[in-house]
Amino acid sequence: MTTAVVIGLLLLAVAGMPIFAVILAAALIGFQASDVELSVITIELYRVTDTPLLIALPFFTLAGYLLAESNSSERLVRITQALIGWVPSGLAIIAFISCALFTAFTGASGVTIVALGALLYPALRQVGYTEKFSLGLVTSSGSLGLLLAPSLPLILYGIVAQQLEVGEPFTIQQLFLAGLLPAGLMIGLLSAWSLWVNRGHAIPTQSFSGQELRAAIWDARWEIPLPLLVLAGIYGGFFAVSETAAITLLYVFIVEVFIYREIPFKNLTSVVQKSMTMVGGIILILGVSLAFTNLLIDADIPTQFFEFTQEYVDSKLTFLLLLNIFLLLLGAILDIFAAIVIVVPLILPVAIAFGIDPIHLGIIFLANMQIGYFTPPVGMNLFIASYRFNKPITTLYAASIPFMLVLMLAVIIITYVPELSLMLAR
């Protein structure tokens, strides 16, 4: 592929051409130049759609969109506040936990900032948190939960890594287990930092009320079993991931449409359309990217990349450091789903050659992507928060940087302490 063609494709991407179309064009041009039948792209698309695990994507996605359309976010915040609202800086901890759980089901698509931001930002300001702290908290929490089941990026990483068939085999269940402790570390460090930074402020806390806790539990009585259903189904081994996804969707549909009656039947078509548009985009990107990966393999690009890396990188620790820097930059400029299907096939073989477990690599990858969502200057959550709260984008930059630094510390620990990711998974 000539330099002019590469530059042309990059310019089209910058101009707003859909990422799948750019990747598809690159694959078509590359295969044509290599005298390879273009039907290989159709074969890859079919191979993706024939993956049993892929069934989980539309089910979990639709379930997340239904939850976002209902008032489940309000019930989640209320019950969390009733449980730990009495803790100093408890509302900040409530925000971290609520956002992480909500993002795990809805995906890191900005829905968390839009749905929970309207509740959390005014509440944080009302009890005395500064505007800068409140904006930074809500913006940075919008991507918390990527490492928790049933996170769509976790599932997608598992699908892509399994298609490559390199390194030690693993299951999606193992990947979900691997994300538990790193996610807990991130929430824990953010909570500890929030307690420390607000130690000199008189942040009012509510006293514990058994009556309010009972009322909050009763209000959310139909949604409380939902995470337990997912956890028991996946971690307990009672259901396959796709079966758990189908049961989750059925349960959410019955609860939100028939029991709470917060989603009218006339709105269902719109919710299904939005969620399936997202799923269709993911599958299309995945299919054409796997075809493009075959082109790279045929051109011996991964081997050349590995040899180049070995020439200039002489240790596993150095490789991990460079990988983190690269992924932070990547997360700020590229959609997470596109990043997974484009970059993972390149870095996974190299990482395995350096002795890095593919499960550990997946957690490192997504932990960095999580920070990339609000990394200046072009992190997606920064613009969503700027629009949602009607604040200048530069204000969001300044507010988010302290939270980004705390999460970068978590990423360093996750990267260089692989046991944190692997002790439950392996």
C-alpha positions as CSV (number, residue, x, y, z in Angstrom):
1,M,0.0,0.0,0.0
2,T,1.6,3.3,-1.1
3,T,2.2,6.2,1.2
4,A,-0.2,8.4,-0.8
5,V,-3.0,5.9,-0.3
6,V,-2.3,5.7,3.5
7,I,-2.3,9.5,3.7
8,G,-5.5,9.7,1.7
9,L,-7.2,7.2,4.0
10,L,-6.0,9.1,7.1
11,L,-7.4,12.4,5.7
12,L,-10.7,10.7,5.0
13,A,-10.8,9.5,8.6
14,V,-10.0,13.0,9.9
15,A,-12.7,14.4,7.7
16,G,-15.3,12.2,9.4
17,M,-15.5,9.1,7.2
18,P,-16.8,6.2,9.3
19,I,-14.0,4.1,10.8
20,F,-15.3,0.9,9.4
21,A,-15.3,2.4,5.9
22,V,-11.7,3.5,6.3
23,I,-10.7,0.0,7.5
24,L,-12.7,-1.6,4.7
25,A,-11.1,0.6,2.1
26,A,-7.7,-0.2,3.3
27,A,-8.4,-4.0,3.3
28,L,-9.9,-3.8,-0.2
29,I,-6.9,-1.9,-1.6
30,G,-4.4,-4.2,0.2
31,F,-6.0,-7.4,-1.0
32,Q,-6.4,-6.1,-4.5
33,A,-2.7,-5.1,-4.6
34,S,-1.8,-8.6,-3.3
35,D,-4.0,-10.4,-5.8
36,V,-6.1,-11.9,-3.0
37,E,-9.8,-12.7,-3.7
38,L,-11.9,-9.9,-2.2
39,S,-14.4,-12.6,-1.0
40,V,-12.1,-13.1,2.0
41,I,-13.8,-10.0,3.5
42,T,-17.2,-11.5,3.2
43,I,-15.9,-14.7,4.7
44,E,-14.6,-12.8,7.7
45,L,-17.9,-11.0,8.2
46,Y,-19.7,-14.4,8.2
47,R,-17.1,-15.9,10.6
48,V,-17.8,-13.1,13.0
49,T,-21.5,-13.4,12.9
50,D,-21.2,-17.2,13.4
51,T,-19.3,-16.7,16.7
52,P,-21.6,-18.1,19.5
53,L,-20.2,-15.6,22.0
54,L,-21.3,-12.6,19.8
55,I,-24.9,-13.3,20.7
56,A,-24.3,-11.8,24.1
57,L,-23.5,-8.3,22.6
58,P,-27.0,-7.4,21.4
59,F,-28.7,-8.8,24.5
60,F,-26.5,-7.0,27.0
61,T,-26.6,-3.8,24.9
62,L,-30.4,-3.7,24.7
63,A,-30.6,-4.4,28.4
64,G,-28.3,-1.5,29.1
65,Y,-30.3,0.9,26.9
66,L,-33.6,-0.2,28.6
67,L,-32.0,0.6,32.0
68,A,-30.8,4.0,30.8
69,E,-34.3,4.8,29.5
70,S,-35.9,4.0,32.8
71,N,-35.5,5.6,36.3
72,S,-33.1,2.9,37.4
73,S,-30.3,5.4,37.8
74,E,-32.3,7.3,40.4
75,R,-33.0,4.2,42.4
76,L,-29.4,3.1,42.2
77,V,-28.2,6.4,43.6
78,R,-30.8,6.4,46.3
79,I,-30.0,2.9,47.6
80,T,-26.2,3.5,47.5
81,Q,-26.7,6.8,49.4
82,A,-28.8,5.1,52.0
83,L,-26.1,2.5,52.5
84,I,-23.0,4.7,52.8
85,G,-24.2,8.2,52.8
86,W,-23.2,8.6,56.5
87,V,-19.5,8.0,55.6
88,P,-17.4,11.3,55.4
89,S,-17.3,12.3,51.7
90,G,-19.8,9.4,51.2
91,L,-21.6,11.1,48.3
92,A,-18.3,11.0,46.3
93,I,-17.9,7.3,47.0
94,I,-21.6,6.8,46.1
95,A,-20.9,8.5,42.8
96,F,-17.9,6.2,42.0
97,I,-19.8,3.0,42.8
98,S,-23.0,4.0,41.1
99,C,-21.3,5.1,37.9
100,A,-19.2,2.0,37.8
101,L,-22.2,-0.3,38.1
102,F,-24.2,1.7,35.6
103,T,-21.4,1.8,33.0
104,A,-20.9,-2.0,33.3
105,F,-24.4,-2.5,32.0
106,T,-24.7,0.5,29.6
107,G,-21.2,0.5,28.1
108,A,-18.9,3.5,28.0
109,S,-20.9,5.5,25.5
110,G,-21.5,8.6,27.5
111,V,-24.8,7.4,28.8
112,T,-23.6,7.4,32.4
113,I,-22.7,11.1,32.3
114,V,-26.0,12.0,30.8
115,A,-28.2,9.7,33.0
116,L,-26.4,10.0,36.3
117,G,-24.8,13.4,35.9
118,A,-28.2,15.1,36.2
119,L,-28.5,13.5,39.6
120,L,-25.0,13.5,41.0
121,Y,-23.6,16.9,39.9
122,P,-26.3,19.0,41.6
123,A,-26.2,16.8,44.7
124,L,-22.4,17.1,45.0
125,R,-22.6,20.9,44.7
126,Q,-25.5,21.1,47.1
127,V,-23.6,19.4,50.0
128,G,-20.6,21.6,49.5
129,Y,-18.2,20.0,47.0
130,T,-16.4,22.5,44.8
131,E,-17.5,22.9,41.2
132,K,-14.1,21.7,39.9
133,F,-14.2,18.6,42.1
134,S,-17.8,17.8,41.2
135,L,-17.2,18.2,37.4
136,G,-14.1,16.2,37.5
137,L,-15.7,13.4,39.5
138,V,-18.7,13.0,37.2
139,T,-16.6,13.3,34.0
140,S,-14.0,10.8,35.1
141,S,-16.6,8.4,36.5
142,G,-18.4,8.2,33.1
143,S,-16.1,5.4,32.0
144,L,-15.6,3.6,35.4
145,G,-17.0,0.0,35.1
146,L,-15.3,-1.1,31.9
147,L,-13.6,-3.9,33.8
148,L,-16.8,-5.1,35.4
149,A,-19.2,-7.7,33.9
150,P,-21.0,-7.5,31.6
151,S,-18.9,-4.8,30.0
152,L,-19.2,-4.9,26.2
153,P,-15.5,-3.9,25.7
154,L,-14.4,-6.8,27.9
155,I,-16.5,-9.2,25.8
156,L,-15.2,-7.7,22.5
157,Y,-11.6,-8.1,23.6
158,G,-12.3,-11.7,24.5
159,I,-13.8,-12.3,21.1
160,V,-10.9,-10.7,19.2
161,A,-8.2,-12.4,21.3
162,Q,-9.8,-15.8,20.9
163,Q,-10.0,-15.4,17.1
164,L,-6.2,-14.9,17.0
165,E,-5.6,-18.2,18.8
166,V,-2.3,-17.1,20.3
167,G,-1.1,-17.5,23.9
168,E,-2.7,-19.4,26.7
169,P,-6.5,-20.0,26.0
170,F,-9.0,-18.3,28.3
171,T,-12.8,-17.9,28.6
172,I,-14.9,-14.8,28.9
173,Q,-15.8,-15.8,32.5
174,Q,-12.0,-15.7,33.4
175,L,-11.8,-12.2,31.8
176,F,-14.7,-11.1,33.9
177,L,-13.1,-12.4,37.0
178,A,-9.8,-10.7,36.1
179,G,-11.5,-7.3,36.1
180,L,-12.9,-7.5,39.6
181,L,-9.9,-6.6,41.7
182,P,-8.5,-3.9,39.3
183,A,-11.9,-2.2,39.1
184,G,-12.0,-2.3,42.9
185,L,-8.5,-0.8,43.1
186,M,-9.6,2.1,40.8
187,I,-12.7,2.8,42.8
188,G,-10.8,2.5,46.1
189,L,-8.0,4.9,45.1
190,L,-10.5,7.4,43.8
191,S,-12.5,7.2,47.0
192,A,-9.3,7.5,49.2
193,W,-8.2,10.5,47.2
194,S,-11.6,12.1,47.5
195,L,-11.5,11.7,51.3
196,W,-8.1,13.2,51.5
197,V,-8.6,16.2,49.1
198,N,-11.9,17.2,51.0
199,R,-10.5,16.6,54.5
200,G,-10.4,20.4,55.2
201,H,-13.9,21.0,54.0
202,A,-17.1,20.7,56.0
203,I,-18.9,18.3,53.7
204,P,-22.2,17.5,55.4
205,T,-23.1,13.8,55.7
206,Q,-26.5,12.3,56.3
207,S,-27.0,10.1,59.3
208,F,-27.8,6.5,58.8
209,S,-31.5,5.8,58.6
210,G,-32.9,2.3,58.7
211,Q,-36.2,3.6,57.5
212,E,-34.7,5.3,54.4
213,L,-32.6,2.2,53.6
214,R,-35.7,-0.1,53.8
215,A,-37.6,2.4,51.6
216,A,-34.8,2.5,49.0
217,I,-34.5,-1.3,49.0
218,W,-38.2,-1.6,48.5
219,D,-38.2,1.0,45.7
220,A,-35.4,-0.9,43.9
221,R,-36.6,-4.4,44.9
222,W,-37.0,-5.6,41.3
223,E,-33.6,-4.3,40.2
224,I,-31.5,-5.5,43.1
225,P,-31.5,-9.1,41.9
226,L,-30.1,-8.0,38.5
227,P,-26.4,-7.8,39.3
228,L,-26.8,-10.9,41.4
229,L,-28.3,-12.7,38.4
230,V,-25.4,-11.7,36.2
231,L,-22.8,-12.6,38.8
232,A,-24.3,-15.9,39.7
233,G,-24.8,-16.8,36.0
234,I,-21.3,-16.0,34.8
235,Y,-19.1,-16.5,37.8
236,G,-21.1,-19.5,39.2
237,G,-20.9,-21.3,35.9
238,F,-24.7,-21.9,35.8
239,F,-25.1,-20.3,32.4
240,A,-22.9,-19.5,29.4
241,V,-22.3,-15.8,28.8
242,S,-24.8,-15.7,25.9
243,E,-27.4,-17.5,28.1
244,T,-26.8,-15.0,30.9
245,A,-27.2,-12.1,28.4
246,A,-30.6,-13.5,27.2
247,I,-31.9,-14.0,30.7
248,T,-30.7,-10.5,31.7
249,L,-32.5,-8.9,28.8
250,L,-35.7,-10.8,29.5
251,Y,-35.6,-9.8,33.2
252,V,-34.9,-6.1,32.5
253,F,-37.6,-6.0,29.8
254,I,-40.2,-7.5,32.2
255,V,-39.2,-5.2,35.1
256,E,-38.9,-1.9,33.3
257,V,-41.8,-2.3,30.8
258,F,-44.4,-4.4,32.8
259,I,-43.6,-3.9,36.5
260,Y,-42.3,-0.3,36.8
261,R,-44.0,0.7,33.5
262,E,-41.4,3.4,32.9
263,I,-40.9,2.6,29.3
264,P,-44.1,2.9,27.1
265,F,-44.5,0.4,24.3
266,K,-44.4,3.3,21.8
267,N,-40.8,4.0,22.9
268,L,-39.6,0.5,22.5
269,T,-39.0,0.8,18.8
270,S,-36.7,3.8,19.3
271,V,-34.7,2.1,22.1
272,V,-34.3,-1.1,20.1
273,Q,-33.2,0.9,17.0
274,K,-30.6,2.9,18.9
275,S,-29.1,-0.1,20.7
276,M,-29.1,-2.3,17.5
277,T,-27.5,0.5,15.5
278,M,-24.6,0.5,18.0
279,V,-24.4,-3.3,17.9
280,G,-24.4,-3.3,14.1
281,G,-21.6,-0.8,14.0
282,I,-19.5,-2.9,16.4
283,I,-20.0,-6.1,14.3
284,L,-19.2,-4.3,11.1
285,I,-16.1,-2.8,12.5
286,L,-15.1,-6.2,14.0
287,G,-15.7,-8.0,10.7
288,V,-13.7,-5.6,8.4
289,S,-11.0,-5.2,11.0
290,L,-10.4,-9.0,11.2
291,A,-10.2,-9.0,7.4
292,F,-7.7,-6.2,7.6
293,T,-5.8,-8.2,10.3
294,N,-5.4,-11.0,7.8
295,L,-3.9,-8.6,5.3
296,L,-1.4,-7.4,8.0
297,I,-0.5,-11.1,8.8
298,D,-0.1,-11.9,5.1
299,A,2.2,-8.9,4.8
300,D,4.2,-10.1,7.8
301,I,3.5,-6.8,9.7
302,P,3.1,-8.4,13.2
303,T,6.5,-10.2,12.8
304,Q,8.2,-7.0,11.6
305,F,6.6,-5.1,14.4
306,F,7.9,-7.7,16.9
307,E,11.4,-7.6,15.5
308,F,11.4,-3.8,15.6
309,T,10.2,-3.9,19.2
310,Q,12.9,-6.4,20.2
311,E,15.5,-4.3,18.6
312,Y,14.7,-1.2,20.6
313,V,12.9,-2.6,23.7
314,D,15.1,-5.0,25.7
315,S,12.8,-5.8,28.6
316,K,9.2,-6.7,29.6
317,L,9.0,-3.7,32.0
318,T,10.1,-1.2,29.3
319,F,7.5,-2.7,26.8
320,L,4.8,-2.3,29.4
321,L,5.7,1.3,30.0
322,L,5.7,2.1,26.3
323,L,2.4,0.2,25.9
324,N,0.7,2.3,28.6
325,I,1.8,5.5,27.0
326,F,0.6,4.3,23.6
327,L,-2.8,3.1,24.9
328,L,-3.4,6.3,26.8
329,L,-2.9,8.3,23.6
330,L,-4.9,5.8,21.6
331,G,-7.8,6.0,24.0
332,A,-8.0,9.7,23.7
333,I,-8.4,9.7,19.9
334,L,-10.0,6.5,18.9
335,D,-13.3,4.8,19.8
336,I,-12.8,1.9,22.2
337,F,-14.4,-0.7,20.0
338,A,-12.3,0.3,16.9
339,A,-9.2,0.4,19.1
340,I,-9.8,-3.2,20.3
341,V,-10.3,-4.7,16.9
342,I,-7.5,-2.7,15.2
343,V,-4.7,-2.7,17.8
344,V,-5.2,-6.0,19.8
345,P,-4.2,-8.2,16.8
346,L,-0.9,-6.2,16.5
347,I,0.1,-6.0,20.2
348,L,-1.2,-9.4,21.5
349,P,1.5,-11.5,19.7
350,V,4.2,-9.1,20.9
351,A,3.0,-9.1,24.4
352,I,2.8,-12.9,24.6
353,A,6.4,-13.0,23.3
354,F,7.4,-10.8,26.3
355,G,5.6,-13.3,28.6
356,I,2.5,-11.3,29.3
357,D,-0.7,-13.3,29.9
358,P,-3.5,-12.4,27.3
359,I,-5.9,-11.9,30.2
360,H,-3.5,-9.4,31.9
361,L,-3.1,-7.6,28.6
362,G,-6.8,-7.2,28.2
363,I,-7.1,-5.6,31.7
364,I,-4.2,-3.3,30.9
365,F,-5.7,-2.4,27.6
366,L,-9.2,-1.5,29.0
367,A,-7.8,0.3,32.1
368,N,-5.9,2.6,29.8
369,M,-8.9,3.1,27.5
370,Q,-11.0,4.0,30.5
371,I,-8.6,6.9,31.2
372,G,-8.5,7.8,27.5
373,Y,-12.2,8.7,27.6
374,F,-11.4,11.9,29.5
375,T,-7.8,12.5,28.5
376,P,-7.3,16.1,27.1
377,P,-7.6,17.4,24.5
378,V,-10.1,15.2,22.7
379,G,-11.4,12.6,25.2
380,M,-15.0,11.9,24.3
381,N,-16.4,12.3,27.9
382,L,-14.9,15.8,28.2
383,F,-17.1,17.0,25.3
384,I,-20.2,15.1,26.6
385,A,-19.7,16.6,30.1
386,S,-19.1,20.1,28.6
387,Y,-22.4,19.9,26.6
388,R,-24.3,18.3,29.5
389,F,-23.3,20.8,32.1
390,N,-22.9,23.8,29.8
391,K,-19.3,24.4,30.8
392,P,-16.2,25.4,28.7
393,I,-14.1,22.5,27.6
394,T,-11.1,24.0,29.3
395,T,-12.9,23.9,32.6
396,L,-13.4,20.2,32.1
397,Y,-9.7,19.7,31.3
398,A,-8.6,21.3,34.6
399,A,-11.3,19.4,36.6
400,S,-10.4,16.0,35.2
401,I,-6.6,16.0,35.4
402,P,-6.4,15.2,39.2
403,F,-8.7,12.2,38.7
404,M,-6.7,11.1,35.7
405,L,-3.5,11.1,37.7
406,V,-5.1,8.9,40.4
407,L,-6.3,6.4,37.8
408,M,-2.9,6.4,36.1
409,L,-1.4,5.3,39.5
410,A,-4.0,2.5,39.5
411,V,-3.0,1.6,35.9
412,I,0.7,1.4,36.9
413,I,-0.2,-1.0,39.8
414,I,-2.4,-3.1,37.5
415,T,0.4,-3.2,34.9
416,Y,3.3,-4.2,37.1
417,V,1.4,-6.4,39.5
418,P,-0.1,-9.0,37.2
419,E,-1.4,-11.1,40.1
420,L,-4.0,-8.5,40.8
421,S,-5.6,-9.5,37.5
422,L,-4.7,-13.2,37.4
423,M,-5.2,-14.5,40.9
424,L,-9.0,-15.0,40.4
425,A,-8.9,-15.7,36.7
426,R,-6.2,-18.3,36.5
